[in-house]
Amino acid sequence: MANFLFVLSRDENDAATRCFQFAKIAHSQGHKVDVFLIDSGVLWADKTRDTTVKTTTGDSVSDYLPYLVENEIPIYV
């Protein structure tokens, strides 16, 4: 088991989607995961934000973030 630290520093949908996707993948494979939101990335802590905006690959933050919340993955702001 490895430890993963994901840092999101941008307020960009594609960057956020990948960050949360990789965090979900790592955790689902049994690794310890922590996520830090810094700089403009802290805007993703807004619970009223629309997380359903699709990326160019057709997925969105809402495809991954609920898993992280349900599995109590630490997300630091």
Phi and psi restraints in degrees (range 20) as a CNS / XPLOR table:
assign (resid 1 and name C) (resid 2 and name N)
       (resid 2 and name CA) (resid 2 and name C) 1.0 -110.5 20.0 2
assign (resid 2 and name N) (resid 2 and name CA)
       (resid 2 and name C) (resid 3 and name N) 1.0 163.8 20.0 2
assign (resid 2 and name C) (resid 3 and name N)
       (resid 3 and name CA) (resid 3 and name C) 1.0 -104.8 20.0 2
assign (resid 3 and name N) (resid 3 and name CA)
       (resid 3 and name C) (resid 4 and name N) 1.0 131.5 20.0 2
assign (resid 3 and name C) (resid 4 and name N)
       (resid 4 and name CA) (resid 4 and name C) 1.0 -120.4 20.0 2
assign (resid 4 and name N) (resid 4 and name CA)
       (resid 4 and name C) (resid 5 and name N) 1.0 136.7 20.0 2
assign (resid 4 and name C) (resid 5 and name N)
       (resid 5 and name CA) (resid 5 and name C) 1.0 -121.7 20.0 2
assign (resid 5 and name N) (resid 5 and name CA)
       (resid 5 and name C) (resid 6 and name N) 1.0 119.2 20.0 2
assign (resid 5 and name C) (resid 6 and name N)
       (resid 6 and name CA) (resid 6 and name C) 1.0 -108.8 20.0 2
assign (resid 6 and name N) (resid 6 and name CA)
       (resid 6 and name C) (resid 7 and name N) 1.0 130.9 20.0 2
assign (resid 6 and name C) (resid 7 and name N)
       (resid 7 and name CA) (resid 7 and name C) 1.0 -119.0 20.0 2
assign (resid 7 and name N) (resid 7 and name CA)
       (resid 7 and name C) (resid 8 and name N) 1.0 123.1 20.0 2
assign (resid 7 and name C) (resid 8 and name N)
       (resid 8 and name CA) (resid 8 and name C) 1.0 -111.3 20.0 2
assign (resid 8 and name N) (resid 8 and name CA)
       (resid 8 and name C) (resid 9 and name N) 1.0 116.7 20.0 2
assign (resid 8 and name C) (resid 9 and name N)
       (resid 9 and name CA) (resid 9 and name C) 1.0 -118.3 20.0 2
assign (resid 9 and name N) (resid 9 and name CA)
       (resid 9 and name C) (resid 10 and name N) 1.0 5.0 20.0 2
assign (resid 9 and name C) (resid 10 and name N)
       (resid 10 and name CA) (resid 10 and name C) 1.0 -123.8 20.0 2
assign (resid 10 and name N) (resid 10 and name CA)
       (resid 10 and name C) (resid 11 and name N) 1.0 150.0 20.0 2
assign (resid 10 and name C) (resid 11 and name N)
       (resid 11 and name CA) (resid 11 and name C) 1.0 -95.7 20.0 2
assign (resid 11 and name N) (resid 11 and name CA)
       (resid 11 and name C) (resid 12 and name N) 1.0 60.2 20.0 2
assign (resid 11 and name C) (resid 12 and name N)
       (resid 12 and name CA) (resid 12 and name C) 1.0 -124.3 20.0 2
assign (resid 12 and name N) (resid 12 and name CA)
       (resid 12 and name C) (resid 13 and name N) 1.0 133.3 20.0 2
assign (resid 12 and name C) (resid 13 and name N)
       (resid 13 and name CA) (resid 13 and name C) 1.0 -59.4 20.0 2
assign (resid 13 and name N) (resid 13 and name CA)
       (resid 13 and name C) (resid 14 and name N) 1.0 -44.6 20.0 2
assign (resid 13 and name C) (resid 14 and name N)
       (resid 14 and name CA) (resid 14 and name C) 1.0 -63.0 20.0 2
assign (resid 14 and name N) (resid 14 and name CA)
       (resid 14 and name C) (resid 15 and name N) 1.0 -44.0 20.0 2
assign (resid 14 and name C) (resid 15 and name N)
       (resid 15 and name CA) (resid 15 and name C) 1.0 -63.7 20.0 2
assign (resid 15 and name N) (resid 15 and name CA)
       (resid 15 and name C) (resid 16 and name N) 1.0 -43.2 20.0 2
assign (resid 15 and name C) (resid 16 and name N)
       (resid 16 and name CA) (resid 16 and name C) 1.0 -65.3 20.0 2
assign (resid 16 and name N) (resid 16 and name CA)
       (resid 16 and name C) (resid 17 and name N) 1.0 -42.9 20.0 2
assign (resid 16 and name C) (resid 17 and name N)
       (resid 17 and name CA) (resid 17 and name C) 1.0 -60.3 20.0 2
assign (resid 17 and name N) (resid 17 and name CA)
       (resid 17 and name C) (resid 18 and name N) 1.0 -46.1 20.0 2
assign (resid 17 and name C) (resid 18 and name N)
       (resid 18 and name CA) (resid 18 and name C) 1.0 -65.6 20.0 2
assign (resid 18 and name N) (resid 18 and name CA)
       (resid 18 and name C) (resid 19 and name N) 1.0 -41.3 20.0 2
assign (resid 18 and name C) (resid 19 and name N)
       (resid 19 and name CA) (resid 19 and name C) 1.0 -57.8 20.0 2
assign (resid 19 and name N) (resid 19 and name CA)
       (resid 19 and name C) (resid 20 and name N) 1.0 -50.7 20.0 2
assign (resid 19 and name C) (resid 20 and name N)
       (resid 20 and name CA) (resid 20 and name C) 1.0 -69.9 20.0 2
assign (resid 20 and name N) (resid 20 and name CA)
       (resid 20 and name C) (resid 21 and name N) 1.0 -32.8 20.0 2
assign (resid 20 and name C) (resid 21 and name N)
       (resid 21 and name CA) (resid 21 and name C) 1.0 -64.4 20.0 2
assign (resid 21 and name N) (resid 21 and name CA)
       (resid 21 and name C) (resid 22 and name N) 1.0 -48.2 20.0 2
assign (resid 21 and name C) (resid 22 and name N)
       (resid 22 and name CA) (resid 22 and name C) 1.0 -65.7 20.0 2
assign (resid 22 and name N) (resid 22 and name CA)
       (resid 22 and name C) (resid 23 and name N) 1.0 -36.0 20.0 2
assign (resid 22 and name C) (resid 23 and name N)
       (resid 23 and name CA) (resid 23 and name C) 1.0 -63.6 20.0 2
assign (resid 23 and name N) (resid 23 and name CA)
       (resid 23 and name C) (resid 24 and name N) 1.0 -42.0 20.0 2
assign (resid 23 and name C) (resid 24 and name N)
       (resid 24 and name CA) (resid 24 and name C) 1.0 -64.4 20.0 2
assign (resid 24 and name N) (resid 24 and name CA)
       (resid 24 and name C) (resid 25 and name N) 1.0 -44.4 20.0 2
assign (resid 24 and name C) (resid 25 and name N)
       (resid 25 and name CA) (resid 25 and name C) 1.0 -61.4 20.0 2
assign (resid 25 and name N) (resid 25 and name CA)
       (resid 25 and name C) (resid 26 and name N) 1.0 -47.8 20.0 2
assign (resid 25 and name C) (resid 26 and name N)
       (resid 26 and name CA) (resid 26 and name C) 1.0 -60.6 20.0 2
assign (resid 26 and name N) (resid 26 and name CA)
       (resid 26 and name C) (resid 27 and name N) 1.0 -45.9 20.0 2
assign (resid 26 and name C) (resid 27 and name N)
       (resid 27 and name CA) (resid 27 and name C) 1.0 -65.0 20.0 2
assign (resid 27 and name N) (resid 27 and name CA)
       (resid 27 and name C) (resid 28 and name N) 1.0 -41.8 20.0 2
assign (resid 27 and name C) (resid 28 and name N)
       (resid 28 and name CA) (resid 28 and name C) 1.0 -66.9 20.0 2
assign (resid 28 and name N) (resid 28 and name CA)
       (resid 28 and name C) (resid 29 and name N) 1.0 -17.5 20.0 2
assign (resid 28 and name C) (resid 29 and name N)
       (resid 29 and name CA) (resid 29 and name C) 1.0 -94.3 20.0 2
assign (resid 29 and name N) (resid 29 and name CA)
       (resid 29 and name C) (resid 30 and name N) 1.0 10.3 20.0 2
assign (resid 29 and name C) (resid 30 and name N)
       (resid 30 and name CA) (resid 30 and name C) 1.0 93.8 20.0 2
assign (resid 30 and name N) (resid 30 and name CA)
       (resid 30 and name C) (resid 31 and name N) 1.0 10.0 20.0 2
assign (resid 30 and name C) (resid 31 and name N)
       (resid 31 and name CA) (resid 31 and name C) 1.0 -91.8 20.0 2
assign (resid 31 and name N) (resid 31 and name CA)
       (resid 31 and name C) (resid 32 and name N) 1.0 155.5 20.0 2
assign (resid 31 and name C) (resid 32 and name N)
       (resid 32 and name CA) (resid 32 and name C) 1.0 -81.3 20.0 2
assign (resid 32 and name N) (resid 32 and name CA)
       (resid 32 and name C) (resid 33 and name N) 1.0 133.2 20.0 2
assign (resid 32 and name C) (resid 33 and name N)
       (resid 33 and name CA) (resid 33 and name C) 1.0 -130.4 20.0 2
assign (resid 33 and name N) (resid 33 and name CA)
       (resid 33 and name C) (resid 34 and name N) 1.0 137.2 20.0 2
assign (resid 33 and name C) (resid 34 and name N)
       (resid 34 and name CA) (resid 34 and name C) 1.0 -129.8 20.0 2
assign (resid 34 and name N) (resid 34 and name CA)
       (resid 34 and name C) (resid 35 and name N) 1.0 145.2 20.0 2
assign (resid 34 and name C) (resid 35 and name N)
       (resid 35 and name CA) (resid 35 and name C) 1.0 -124.1 20.0 2
assign (resid 35 and name N) (resid 35 and name CA)
       (resid 35 and name C) (resid 36 and name N) 1.0 131.6 20.0 2
assign (resid 35 and name C) (resid 36 and name N)
       (resid 36 and name CA) (resid 36 and name C) 1.0 -115.8 20.0 2
assign (resid 36 and name N) (resid 36 and name CA)
       (resid 36 and name C) (resid 37 and name N) 1.0 131.3 20.0 2
assign (resid 36 and name C) (resid 37 and name N)
       (resid 37 and name CA) (resid 37 and name C) 1.0 -104.9 20.0 2
assign (resid 37 and name N) (resid 37 and name CA)
       (resid 37 and name C) (resid 38 and name N) 1.0 119.0 20.0 2
assign (resid 37 and name C) (resid 38 and name N)
       (resid 38 and name CA) (resid 38 and name C) 1.0 -129.8 20.0 2
assign (resid 38 and name N) (resid 38 and name CA)
       (resid 38 and name C) (resid 39 and name N) 1.0 167.4 20.0 2
assign (resid 38 and name C) (resid 39 and name N)
       (resid 39 and name CA) (resid 39 and name C) 1.0 48.3 20.0 2
assign (resid 39 and name N) (resid 39 and name CA)
       (resid 39 and name C) (resid 40 and name N) 1.0 -129.1 20.0 2
assign (resid 39 and name C) (resid 40 and name N)
       (resid 40 and name CA) (resid 40 and name C) 1.0 -70.9 20.0 2
assign (resid 40 and name N) (resid 40 and name CA)
       (resid 40 and name C) (resid 41 and name N) 1.0 -15.2 20.0 2
assign (resid 40 and name C) (resid 41 and name N)
       (resid 41 and name CA) (resid 41 and name C) 1.0 -65.4 20.0 2
assign (resid 41 and name N) (resid 41 and name CA)
       (resid 41 and name C) (resid 42 and name N) 1.0 -19.9 20.0 2
assign (resid 41 and name C) (resid 42 and name N)
       (resid 42 and name CA) (resid 42 and name C) 1.0 -64.6 20.0 2
assign (resid 42 and name N) (resid 42 and name CA)
       (resid 42 and name C) (resid 43 and name N) 1.0 -18.2 20.0 2
assign (resid 42 and name C) (resid 43 and name N)
       (resid 43 and name CA) (resid 43 and name C) 1.0 -65.0 20.0 2
assign (resid 43 and name N) (resid 43 and name CA)
       (resid 43 and name C) (resid 44 and name N) 1.0 -18.4 20.0 2
assign (resid 43 and name C) (resid 44 and name N)
       (resid 44 and name CA) (resid 44 and name C) 1.0 -76.5 20.0 2
assign (resid 44 and name N) (resid 44 and name CA)
       (resid 44 and name C) (resid 45 and name N) 1.0 -6.6 20.0 2
assign (resid 44 and name C) (resid 45 and name N)
       (resid 45 and name CA) (resid 45 and name C) 1.0 -80.8 20.0 2
assign (resid 45 and name N) (resid 45 and name CA)
       (resid 45 and name C) (resid 46 and name N) 1.0 -7.4 20.0 2
assign (resid 45 and name C) (resid 46 and name N)
       (resid 46 and name CA) (resid 46 and name C) 1.0 -72.2 20.0 2
assign (resid 46 and name N) (resid 46 and name CA)
       (resid 46 and name C) (resid 47 and name N) 1.0 111.9 20.0 2
assign (resid 46 and name C) (resid 47 and name N)
       (resid 47 and name CA) (resid 47 and name C) 1.0 -67.0 20.0 2
assign (resid 47 and name N) (resid 47 and name CA)
       (resid 47 and name C) (resid 48 and name N) 1.0 -16.6 20.0 2
assign (resid 47 and name C) (resid 48 and name N)
       (resid 48 and name CA) (resid 48 and name C) 1.0 -91.0 20.0 2
assign (resid 48 and name N) (resid 48 and name CA)
       (resid 48 and name C) (resid 49 and name N) 1.0 -0.9 20.0 2
assign (resid 48 and name C) (resid 49 and name N)
       (resid 49 and name CA) (resid 49 and name C) 1.0 -68.7 20.0 2
assign (resid 49 and name N) (resid 49 and name CA)
       (resid 49 and name C) (resid 50 and name N) 1.0 144.0 20.0 2
assign (resid 49 and name C) (resid 50 and name N)
       (resid 50 and name CA) (resid 50 and name C) 1.0 -76.6 20.0 2
assign (resid 50 and name N) (resid 50 and name CA)
       (resid 50 and name C) (resid 51 and name N) 1.0 110.0 20.0 2
assign (resid 50 and name C) (resid 51 and name N)
       (resid 51 and name CA) (resid 51 and name C) 1.0 -100.0 20.0 2
assign (resid 51 and name N) (resid 51 and name CA)
       (resid 51 and name C) (resid 52 and name N) 1.0 10.3 20.0 2
assign (resid 51 and name C) (resid 52 and name N)
       (resid 52 and name CA) (resid 52 and name C) 1.0 -97.1 20.0 2
assign (resid 52 and name N) (resid 52 and name CA)
       (resid 52 and name C) (resid 53 and name N) 1.0 1.8 20.0 2
assign (resid 52 and name C) (resid 53 and name N)
       (resid 53 and name CA) (resid 53 and name C) 1.0 -65.2 20.0 2
assign (resid 53 and name N) (resid 53 and name CA)
       (resid 53 and name C) (resid 54 and name N) 1.0 126.1 20.0 2
assign (resid 53 and name C) (resid 54 and name N)
       (resid 54 and name CA) (resid 54 and name C) 1.0 -79.8 20.0 2
assign (resid 54 and name N) (resid 54 and name CA)
       (resid 54 and name C) (resid 55 and name N) 1.0 145.9 20.0 2
assign (resid 54 and name C) (resid 55 and name N)
       (resid 55 and name CA) (resid 55 and name C) 1.0 -85.5 20.0 2
assign (resid 55 and name N) (resid 55 and name CA)
       (resid 55 and name C) (resid 56 and name N) 1.0 179.4 20.0 2
assign (resid 55 and name C) (resid 56 and name N)
       (resid 56 and name CA) (resid 56 and name C) 1.0 -66.2 20.0 2
assign (resid 56 and name N) (resid 56 and name CA)
       (resid 56 and name C) (resid 57 and name N) 1.0 -19.2 20.0 2
assign (resid 56 and name C) (resid 57 and name N)
       (resid 57 and name CA) (resid 57 and name C) 1.0 -93.0 20.0 2
assign (resid 57 and name N) (resid 57 and name CA)
       (resid 57 and name C) (resid 58 and name N) 1.0 -0.2 20.0 2
assign (resid 57 and name C) (resid 58 and name N)
       (resid 58 and name CA) (resid 58 and name C) 1.0 92.4 20.0 2
assign (resid 58 and name N) (resid 58 and name CA)
       (resid 58 and name C) (resid 59 and name N) 1.0 -0.9 20.0 2
assign (resid 58 and name C) (resid 59 and name N)
       (resid 59 and name CA) (resid 59 and name C) 1.0 -103.7 20.0 2
assign (resid 59 and name N) (resid 59 and name CA)
       (resid 59 and name C) (resid 60 and name N) 1.0 176.2 20.0 2
assign (resid 59 and name C) (resid 60 and name N)
       (resid 60 and name CA) (resid 60 and name C) 1.0 -148.9 20.0 2
assign (resid 60 and name N) (resid 60 and name CA)
       (resid 60 and name C) (resid 61 and name N) 1.0 169.7 20.0 2
assign (resid 60 and name C) (resid 61 and name N)
       (resid 61 and name CA) (resid 61 and name C) 1.0 -56.1 20.0 2
assign (resid 61 and name N) (resid 61 and name CA)
       (resid 61 and name C) (resid 62 and name N) 1.0 -37.9 20.0 2
assign (resid 61 and name C) (resid 62 and name N)
       (resid 62 and name CA) (resid 62 and name C) 1.0 -66.8 20.0 2
assign (resid 62 and name N) (resid 62 and name CA)
       (resid 62 and name C) (resid 63 and name N) 1.0 -11.6 20.0 2
assign (resid 62 and name C) (resid 63 and name N)
       (resid 63 and name CA) (resid 63 and name C) 1.0 -77.7 20.0 2
assign (resid 63 and name N) (resid 63 and name CA)
       (resid 63 and name C) (resid 64 and name N) 1.0 -18.1 20.0 2
assign (resid 63 and name C) (resid 64 and name N)
       (resid 64 and name CA) (resid 64 and name C) 1.0 -125.8 20.0 2
assign (resid 64 and name N) (resid 64 and name CA)
       (resid 64 and name C) (resid 65 and name N) 1.0 -37.2 20.0 2
assign (resid 64 and name C) (resid 65 and name N)
       (resid 65 and name CA) (resid 65 and name C) 1.0 -61.0 20.0 2
assign (resid 65 and name N) (resid 65 and name CA)
       (resid 65 and name C) (resid 66 and name N) 1.0 -41.1 20.0 2
assign (resid 65 and name C) (resid 66 and name N)
       (resid 66 and name CA) (resid 66 and name C) 1.0 -57.7 20.0 2
assign (resid 66 and name N) (resid 66 and name CA)
       (resid 66 and name C) (resid 67 and name N) 1.0 -37.0 20.0 2
assign (resid 66 and name C) (resid 67 and name N)
       (resid 67 and name CA) (resid 67 and name C) 1.0 -60.1 20.0 2
assign (resid 67 and name N) (resid 67 and name CA)
       (resid 67 and name C) (resid 68 and name N) 1.0 -44.6 20.0 2
assign (resid 67 and name C) (resid 68 and name N)
       (resid 68 and name CA) (resid 68 and name C) 1.0 -63.8 20.0 2
assign (resid 68 and name N) (resid 68 and name CA)
       (resid 68 and name C) (resid 69 and name N) 1.0 -41.8 20.0 2
assign (resid 68 and name C) (resid 69 and name N)
       (resid 69 and name CA) (resid 69 and name C) 1.0 -66.6 20.0 2
assign (resid 69 and name N) (resid 69 and name CA)
       (resid 69 and name C) (resid 70 and name N) 1.0 -46.3 20.0 2
assign (resid 69 and name C) (resid 70 and name N)
       (resid 70 and name CA) (resid 70 and name C) 1.0 -61.9 20.0 2
assign (resid 70 and name N) (resid 70 and name CA)
       (resid 70 and name C) (resid 71 and name N) 1.0 -34.0 20.0 2
assign (resid 70 and name C) (resid 71 and name N)
       (resid 71 and name CA) (resid 71 and name C) 1.0 -95.1 20.0 2
assign (resid 71 and name N) (resid 71 and name CA)
       (resid 71 and name C) (resid 72 and name N) 1.0 12.7 20.0 2
assign (resid 71 and name C) (resid 72 and name N)
       (resid 72 and name CA) (resid 72 and name C) 1.0 53.6 20.0 2
assign (resid 72 and name N) (resid 72 and name CA)
       (resid 72 and name C) (resid 73 and name N) 1.0 41.7 20.0 2
assign (resid 72 and name C) (resid 73 and name N)
       (resid 73 and name CA) (resid 73 and name C) 1.0 -71.1 20.0 2
assign (resid 73 and name N) (resid 73 and name CA)
       (resid 73 and name C) (resid 74 and name N) 1.0 127.9 20.0 2
assign (resid 73 and name C) (resid 74 and name N)
       (resid 74 and name CA) (resid 74 and name C) 1.0 -63.9 20.0 2
assign (resid 74 and name N) (resid 74 and name CA)
       (resid 74 and name C) (resid 75 and name N) 1.0 126.7 20.0 2
assign (resid 74 and name C) (resid 75 and name N)
       (resid 75 and name CA) (resid 75 and name C) 1.0 -122.3 20.0 2
assign (resid 75 and name N) (resid 75 and name CA)
       (resid 75 and name C) (resid 76 and name N) 1.0 109.6 20.0 2
assign (resid 75 and name C) (resid 76 and name N)
       (resid 76 and name CA) (resid 76 and name C) 1.0 -96.4 20.0 2
assign (resid 76 and name N) (resid 76 and name CA)
       (resid 76 and name C) (resid 77 and name N) 1.0 141.5 20.0 2
